[in-house]
Amino acid sequence: MPEIDAFDAGTDEYPDRSATVIVQAGSLSAGSGTRLSGPGIATEAWLEVTGLPARFWNGMRGNHGRFPRGVDVLLTAGASLAALPRTTWVEG
């Protein structure tokens, strides 16, 4: 899997021209794992994801720091879907 920052992050003038990346994970489950917060999340959410390289979460932390540029990520696993827009704070 390429690094998150390898995808087009748009420009300051046109951040909407950035990539949306769809990643197939092994599994997704709520309640433990990585802490997520930001717009659209009332307080915090916890997401456990298997099947991704450890560096994925470091890339997502850096992705948020590029706002308003950055990529939006959709994680899928079977019938489960988790959206991680560039506005999502990733901790842990």
C-alpha positions as a printed NumPy array, in Angstrom:
array([[  0.   ,   0.   ,   0.   ],
       [  1.433,   3.425,  -0.915],
       [  1.952,   6.055,   1.77 ],
       [ -1.074,   8.341,   2.275],
       [  0.982,  11.38 ,   1.265],
       [  1.701,   9.741,  -2.108],
       [ -1.87 ,  10.561,  -3.214],
       [ -2.922,  13.938,  -4.628],
       [ -3.779,  16.258,  -1.714],
       [ -5.158,  19.06 ,  -3.862],
       [ -3.859,  22.61 ,  -3.579],
       [ -4.543,  25.491,  -1.206],
       [ -6.679,  27.064,  -3.938],
       [ -8.452,  23.813,  -4.891],
       [ -8.415,  21.358,  -1.971],
       [-11.518,  19.715,  -3.45 ],
       [ -9.341,  18.295,  -6.224],
       [ -7.678,  15.86 ,  -3.844],
       [ -7.919,  12.09 ,  -4.032],
       [-10.418,   9.9  ,  -2.233],
       [ -8.666,   6.673,  -1.324],
       [-10.596,   3.424,  -0.815],
       [ -8.735,   0.839,   1.263],
       [ -9.849,  -2.734,   1.843],
       [ -8.989,  -3.8  ,   5.395],
       [ -9.236,  -7.196,   7.02 ],
       [-11.898,  -6.123,   9.523],
       [-13.462,  -3.022,  11.086],
       [-15.03 ,  -2.848,  14.52 ],
       [-16.04 ,  -0.013,  16.827],
       [-15.279,   0.371,  20.505],
       [-11.498,  -0.14 ,  20.718],
       [ -8.338,   0.523,  18.761],
       [ -7.583,   3.991,  17.395],
       [ -9.251,   7.105,  18.845],
       [-10.927,   9.361,  16.257],
       [-12.392,  12.829,  16.746],
       [-13.356,  15.826,  14.664],
       [-16.312,  17.235,  12.729],
       [-19.159,  14.738,  12.486],
       [-18.064,  12.835,  15.608],
       [-19.991,  13.996,  18.695],
       [-17.114,  13.472,  21.161],
       [-14.892,  10.593,  20.089],
       [-15.056,   7.25 ,  18.338],
       [-12.815,   4.203,  18.568],
       [-12.056,   2.082,  15.512],
       [-10.236,  -1.249,  15.446],
       [ -8.877,  -2.072,  12.002],
       [ -6.965,  -5.182,  10.993],
       [ -5.042,  -5.878,   7.825],
       [ -3.348,  -2.485,   7.414],
       [  0.358,  -1.707,   7.771],
       [  1.252,   0.056,  11.067],
       [  2.486,   3.082,   9.1  ],
       [ -1.075,   3.708,   7.855],
       [ -2.062,   5.49 ,  11.09 ],
       [  1.072,   7.664,  11.051],
       [  0.117,   8.695,   7.529],
       [ -3.413,   9.538,   8.634],
       [ -2.09 ,  11.737,  11.475],
       [  0.053,  13.615,   8.959],
       [ -2.862,  13.829,   6.533],
       [ -4.925,  15.831,   9.024],
       [ -2.032,  18.269,   9.445],
       [ -2.211,  19.221,   5.758],
       [ -5.785,  20.545,   6.06 ],
       [ -7.443,  22.067,   4.023],
       [ -5.448,  19.876,   1.668],
       [ -5.229,  16.115,   2.212],
       [ -6.982,  12.968,   1.106],
       [-10.254,  11.477,   2.284],
       [-10.063,   7.773,   3.107],
       [-12.784,   5.138,   3.025],
       [-11.991,   1.891,   4.831],
       [-13.978,  -1.188,   3.83 ],
       [-14.143,  -4.722,   5.185],
       [-16.93 ,  -6.944,   3.902],
       [-20.181,  -5.026,   4.441],
       [-18.536,  -2.543,   6.873],
       [-17.451,   0.961,   5.919],
       [-15.641,   3.702,   7.847],
       [-15.069,   7.175,   6.426],
       [-11.973,   9.088,   7.521],
       [-12.113,  12.527,   5.949],
       [ -9.063,  14.772,   6.149],
       [-10.712,  16.622,   9.044],
       [-10.523,  13.545,  11.318],
       [ -8.025,  13.663,  14.192],
       [ -6.319,  10.284,  14.647],
       [ -4.757,   9.46 ,  18.017],
       [ -3.122,   6.314,  19.331]])
